[in-house]
Amino acid sequence: MSEATPYDHDRAAYSREGLARLVLADNATAVADSAAGLVGTRNDADTGLGGRVSQARQLIELAERTLISAIIYEAERGSSWTQIAAYLEISAEDAEECYSSAVQAWKDAFDEPYRLDETGRKRIPQLPTAAYDPNWACAQLDRWAYLRHLGIDDRQAVSASLVMAESAGEPIPTEEETTH
């Protein structure tokens, strides 16, 4: 078992389902921001030949990462491989074969949330940042959604409905509480 990290207490307030949903939201913002970069044409002349292909390829990689986080979230929600596979349009066996290692790595990261680097001094989180430091992620994602009017002036469009740990009695900090 590892020694305590600064974010263990904060993370304990969230259910694994809630943390997985934060990771999904965080990955989705990366896809949205990356796709937005392909919309404008003003800087096309400044982009080297083939450059937009590179941006589109990156978008696919981000989307694939988002798909994996969606599968992990669905697994945490209790979805079966059959239910997940139906949306992937593959068999349950193929879905499990393709994605069970990602789901297992997610689960393993809770037992060992970080590893030490080769020097033994620096902690390397094994969980995605949004799950490792959920209070920071909530503040960032709520701000992202608010600025894009996704919740129509809802300052907690992301964090308000997350599934919290049953033993957690504390509410999710507001944006003002996390920035002070």
N, C-alpha and C positions, 0 to 999 in steps of 0.2 A: 504494500500500500504506500502511496506517495505522501509526502508531507503536505500540509495544507497550502492552498493557494489563496491569493487575495479575493478571488471571486467565488469560492466555494459556498459561502453563506448566501450570496445573491442567487447563485445557480440553484441552490436547494429550495428556493421559494417557487420554482417553476417545475411543472411536470415535464417528463421527457417529451410528451406530446407537444407541450407549449414551446419547449426549446427547439424541437424539430420544426415547428411552424415558424419560429423566428428565423431559422436558417433558410427555410424555403422563401420567406419574404425577402431576406437579405439577398439571396441569389436572384430572385425575380427583379429586384431593383437593378442589379448589375446587367441583366438582360435588357431591361427597359432603357437604361442609360446608354448601353452599347448600341442598341437599335436606333436611338435618337441621334447618335453620331453619324448615322448613314442618311439622315433625312436632308440636311442642308446641302446646298450645292455651291455656295459661295467660295469654299476653299478647295474645290475639285482641282483647280489649276495648280495648286500647291502640293497636291498629293501625287506621289510618283506613280508611274504606270503600274497597274496591278494593285495599288494600295487599297482600293475599296474591297477587293477580294480578300485581302488580309483582314480587314475589319469585319466582313461578313463571316469569314471562317472563325474569327474570335467569337462572334455572336453565336455560332453553332456550338462552340465549346462551352460557352456560358449556359446555353440552353440545355445541353447535355448534363451539366452539373446541376442545373435547376431540376431536371427530370429526376435525377438520383435523389435530390433532397425531397422532392415530392413523394417518391417511393418510400423513403425513410419515414416521412411524416405519416403517410397512409399506414405503414406498418405499425407505427406508434399509436395510431388511432384504432388499430385492431383490424384493419383490412386484411383479408386473406390474399394469398398469392393468386387465387382464382379471380378475386375482385380486381386486383391490380392488373393482372394479365388482360382482363377484358378491355381495359382502356389502352393497353399497349398493343392490342390486337395480335397477341402471341399466346402460346399455351402457358398454363400456370407453371409447368415444369421448366419451360424456357425462361420465364420471368424470374423464377427462383434461382435458376442456374446463373443468369446474367447479373442479378442484383443482390443476392443474399450476402455476398461478401461485403458489400457496402453497408448493408443493414447491420451485419455482425460487427464491422469496424466501428460503427456508430455506438453500438451497445458496449463494446470493449472500451471505448474512450471514457465511459463513465467510471469504469473500474480504475483506469489509469489516465486521468485527464491531461497529463503532460508527460513528456519524457525529457531527460536532460540531454543537452547537446554533447558533442564529443569531448568538450572540456570539462563537463560535469558541473558547469556553473549557470548555464542559461536554460530556462524552462521553455520547451517547445510544446505549445498546446496541441492536443490530439483531437480536440473538438473544434469545429468551425468557430470563428470569433463570435458570431451571434449567439452560440450556445455557451461558449466559455465565459463571456461577459454579457449576460442577457440584459442587464439594466442599461448598459451603453447602447446595445442593439435596439432596445425599445425606444430610447430617446432619438437615435438616428433614424430609425424606420418611421416613427410617428412624425418626425419633422419632414422626412422625404414625402410621405403621403399627404401631409397638410399642405406643403408647398405646391403639390400637384393637384390639390383639391379632390383627392380620392375619397375623402370622407365628408365632403362638403362642410368645411370648417370644423371638422372633428380633429381635435388635437391629440387624440389617442386612437386613431383609426386602426392601428396595428395592435397595440398593447391591450386595448380594452377588453378583448374577448379571448385572450390566451387562456389556456387551461393551466391553472396553477397547481402546485403540489397540494395534496390534501392537508398536510400538516402546516402549511404556510398560512400564518394568520395576518401577515403584513400585506397591504395593497401594493401594487406596482407603483414605484415612485413616478411623480409627474415630471414633465420636461423641466420645470423650474427646479425641482428637487435634485435632479441629476446633473444640472449645470452649475449648481452652487456648492 
